[in-house]
Amino acid sequence: MSSAVATRGPVRVVGTGLLGASVGLGLATRGVDVVLHDPSRTALALARDVGAGRPAHPDDDPPALVVVAAPPDVTAQVVRDELAAHPGAVVTDVASVKGVVLDELRAWGADLTRFVGSHPMAGRERSGPSAAVPDLFVGRPWVVVGSGESTPEAVLAVRALAVDLGAVPVTMDAVSHDAAVAVVSHVPQVAASLVAARLRTTPPEALGLAGQGLRDVTRLAASDPALWTSILAGNAGAVRDVLRALRGDLDTVIDALDQIDAAVTWDDIELGALATVAQAIADGNAGVARVPGKHGGAQRTYEVVTVLVPDSPGELARLLTDVGHAGVNLEDLQLEHSAGRPVGMAAISVLPGRSEHLEAELTARGWRLVS
């Protein structure tokens, strides 16, 4: 095992979905002994097959660290059982809600000196052990939530786990964590689902007009209903508070639109109605500007070069190769398919001052640009 890895095995991973299997895979590739447990024999065997560890056996040495990767609604119960079964181990969980887990453990009188909650802010569109990757957590925040009674050694063990998997440890208390994820994760899921739900009765000809904007807003709507019901139930209070504030903002915009709709001419629009709508959009501009940009730094303004890409094997790879040959660093890339046409558009973000050079290089290489 590499001396750079602070986590010592055996590490017991309970739950072999995307997060649990990725933890196991990340540690196993670094030489850490990982033992796996999952009530689903299929999931356990699949996690073993992808290299996330080996199935637990009664003769295994006691674990030094237990990682509980169970659904939020059963996390506290599993943590309690693991604390009791492994009295020498530090136990952490990776559930996306922290307060309810800690409250339940306290109510049961669990040994919180060895428990440190955590939440890696990472995921993929796919789920299950087959989607696990060893670098899932690289560069991502990993929130470490002590119980208030956790020993310094226990906290250090969980921070070391995060660092060993390439994540960036962030210390928060349970209340602050749950309030934060309500805004940045849980409410966006609800909003995406509600917008997507409006599409159930949208005429097909209207859906045919959809572009990247609708896809961006509704991407999260394909999430697992059972998992998200568990998450939202576990963070109900914090999510409700944000949704109430959002409802207030919606009511303000709706009232302004009512006033605009009631006007016969533009001159009849009630004073302030247009300003209210404009302010809502401007507030959104201000909010999105605060979201950390590339490498966690401040958001930057990029120039965008949009290229038509034939929907054929190898064309996107050829485009990216040509961008590299042009000597221009690709800061971001967004793809949009054209409805009913065998072509898509690639929006290439580059640093200010580099777009003209890239446009000239790509045009010379036969690419069609969208102005």
N, C-alpha and C positions, 0 to 999 in steps of 0.2 A: 504494500500500500504506500502511496506517495506520502512523504513526510509533510507535504503541504496541506493534507487533509486533516482537520482537527477532529472530525467526528469519528468515534471509535465504535466498532461493532461488538456484538451483534446489534443491528438496528431492526426492530420489529415494525413492519408496516401493516396496519390493520385497515383493509379496504383497498382494493386494487383497481379503482377506476382511473381516470386520466391523471388526477393529482397523485394518488398513492403510487401508481405504477411509475409515474415520472420521477417521484422521489426515489423509489427503489432503483430505477434504471440509472439515475444520475449518480447515486451512491455506489452502486455495483460497478459502474464503469470506472470509478475512482478507487476500486479495490476494497470497498467496505463490505463486510459480510451482512447481507440483508435477508431476513426471513419474512415471509409473507403469510397473511391470514385474510381470508375472505369467506363469508358464508356461501358465496356462489362458487361451486367447484369449477364452473366454466371460466369465470373471470380469473380465478386463481391460476388455473392451468395456462390461460392465455398470458397472464402477467409473467409467469415462469418462462414461457416460450419466447417472450420478447426480451428476456434478460433482466427483468426487474428484481430478481432474487430467487430464493428457493422456498417451497412451501414449509411452513413451520412444522416441527416435529417435537413430540414430548421430551425427547432427549436433548434438545437444543440447550446451549448455555444460556443463562439468564441474559436478557437484553440490557444494554446500557441506556438505550433510548427507544421509546415507542412513539410512532407517528400514527395518529388516528386520522384516517381519511374517509370518514363516513358521512352520510347525509346529515345536514344540520339538526334534523328533528330527533336523531338518535345519537348524536355525537357525545352528549354529556353522559349518557348511559354507558357507552363504549369506553369513554375515558375513565369513568368510575370503576368499571370492571378491570381495565388494564392496570390502573393504580393498585388495585387490590391483588391482582394476580402476579404483579412484578414489583415487589416492594423496594427493589434496589434501582429501579429505572426512573429516569426523567420521562414524563409523558407530555406530548404536545398534540395539538390537533390542527387541522388546516381548514376548518369550516369558515364560511364567509360571514358568520355572525358570531360575536364573542360574548355579549352580555348575558344572553339566555343560557349559554353553556356554563358560564361561571356561576350564575345564580342557582342553577340546578345542582351543581356540584357542592356549593355551600350548603344548600338545603339538605343534602344527603350526608353532610359531614365528611366529605372526601378529604384526603391529605393533599392540601393545595401547595405544600412546600415543594413538592416534586412536579407540580403541573404548571406549564407555561403555555397559554394559548398562542396561536399564530395563524397568519393568513397570508399565503403567497398570492400576490395580485397577478395571477397568470392563468391562462386558459387557452383553449382552442375551439374552433367551430365543431370539431368532432369530440366524442366522449369515449370512455372505456379504455381498457388497457391496450388495445390495438392502436390507439392514438398517442400513446405515451412516447415522449422523447426525452433524452437525457439533458437537453439544454433548455427545457421549457421555462425555467426560472431565471435564466441568465439575463442580468441587467434589469430584472423586475423588482419592484419593492416587495419586501416580505415583512409584514407587520408582526411584531413580537409584543404580546400582551401578557404581562405578568399578572398574577392573581392578587398581588399585594402581600401575599405570604410566600411567594416563590423565593427559593434560596438564590443567591447570586450565581451559584454553580449551575443551577437548573436553567436560569436565564441565559447564561453563557453557552450552555450546551445547545440551546435552540438557536441562538444567534450564530453559533458555529455551523449548525446545519444549513442555515440560510446562505452563509458565505461559501460553504463548500459546494453548494449547488449553483453558485454564481449569482445569487440574488443580493439585493441591497437591504440589510436589516433596517427597519424603522420602528422605533419604540412608541407605543401609544397605550392609553388605558382603554378598557372595553367600551365605555360610553363614547369616547371620542372616535374610536374606530367605527362603531356602528353608525354614528352620525355621519361620518365621512363617506362610508360605502353606500349609505342611503342616497347621497347626492351623486356620487360619481359612478355608481354601478347599479343599484337596485331600482331607483326611479327611472333611469334611462331604459331599463328592461321593461318596466311597466308602460312607459311612454311609447316605446317601439311596438309593443304588443297591441296597445290600444289603436295606434295609427294603422297598423297592419290589419286589425280586425275590421276597420272600415272598408277594406278591400274585398271582403266576402261578398258584398252585394254590388260592387262596382262593375259596370258593363265591360265586357271584354274589349270593346273598341277603345274605351278609356284607358284600360290597363296597357293597351298597346302603345300608348303615348308615354309610358313611364320611362324615366331616365335614371341616371346614377343617383340623383338626389333622393328619389323614393327608395332605391336600394340601400343607400347609406343610412337613411332614417330607420328602415325596417329590418336591417340585417340581424339585430338581436332577437327579432320576433320568432326565429326558428328554434329557440331554446326549448329545453325539456320542461313541460308544464309541471310534472311532479317535483322535480328538483327545485324549480323556482317558487312553487307554492310553499315548500319547506323553508326556503331562504326568506321569503317575504313574511311568512308567519313568525319566523325567529327574530325579525327586525321590524315588526309591525309598527311600533310606536314611532321610530325615527322615519320610516318610509311614509307613514301617514302624515307626519308634520310637513315633510317636503311636498307631498302631493297637495295638501291643503294650501300651501303657499302658491303652488303652481296653478291650482284652481282659481285662486284670487287673480293671478295674472291673466288667465284665460277669460275670466269674467270681465276684466277691464277691457281687453281687446274686443270681446264680443259686444260689449256696450258701445264701444266706438264704432264698430262695423254696423251695428243697428242704426246708429245716427247717420252714417254715411249712406247706407242703403235706403233710408227714408227720404233722403234729399232728392229733389227733382233734377236740380242742376248742381254743378260743382260749387256755384256761389251759395247754394242753399245749405251746404254741409255745415253742421254746427261747429262753432269755433272750438278748436282743441281736439276734435276727433281724429283728424289726420295726424296731428302731432303725437297723439297717444299710440297710434299704430307705428309711426316712425320710431318712437322711443322704445317700443317693445323690440323692434329689430335691432336698434342701436345697443340696447342692453345685452342682447344676444351677442353682438360683435364684441362688446367689452368682456363678456364672460368667456367666450371661446379664446380670446387673446390671453387669458390667464392660464389656460391649459398648457402644461409643460410641453415644449417641442422636442426636437431631435436631441438625443442624449440627455434628456431631462432639463435642458436649458430653456431659456425664454423662447416663445414663439418667434419665428422669423418670417419675413415676407419673401417669397420666392417668385421668380418668373416662371411661367409655364409654357412649354412647347407641346402642342397637341398634334399627334401623328396618327394617320389612318393605318391600321394594321390588318392585313388580310387574315381571315379566320382559317389559317392553314398551319399544319405542324411546322414548328421551327421558326415561324415569322417573328414571334415576340423575342425569342432568343437572338435572332439576327439583329433586331432593333437594338437590344441592350448591348450587343457586341459593338454595333456601330456607334452607339453613344460613348462607349469606352474608347474606341479608336479616335473619337473626336476630342478626347482629352477633357471631357466634361464630367464632373461628379454628379451622379444622380442623387438628389436629396430626397425625392419621394416619387412614387409612381401610382397612378390610379388608372384602372381599366374600365371601359364602358363598352358594352356590346350594343350594336345598332339593331333595333327590332326589325326582323324580316330581311336583314341584309347580311351577306357573308363577310362582314368587316366589323372591326371594332375601333375604338379610339383609345390611345394611350396618352395620358396627360403627364408629361415629364416635368417635374419641378427642379429648377436649377438656381444657383445663386444669381443675384442681380448682376447684370452685365455680361452674362454668359449665354443668354438665349439666342442672340443674333448669330453668334459663332456656331452654336449647335444647329440652328435652323439651316444655315448655309451648308454645314457638313452633311446633314441628313438629306437635304435636297440634292446635293451632289451625288449621294449614294442611292438616289432613286426613290426616296420616301416622299409621300404626299402629306403636306402639312395642312392643318385646319387653322385658318386665321380667325 
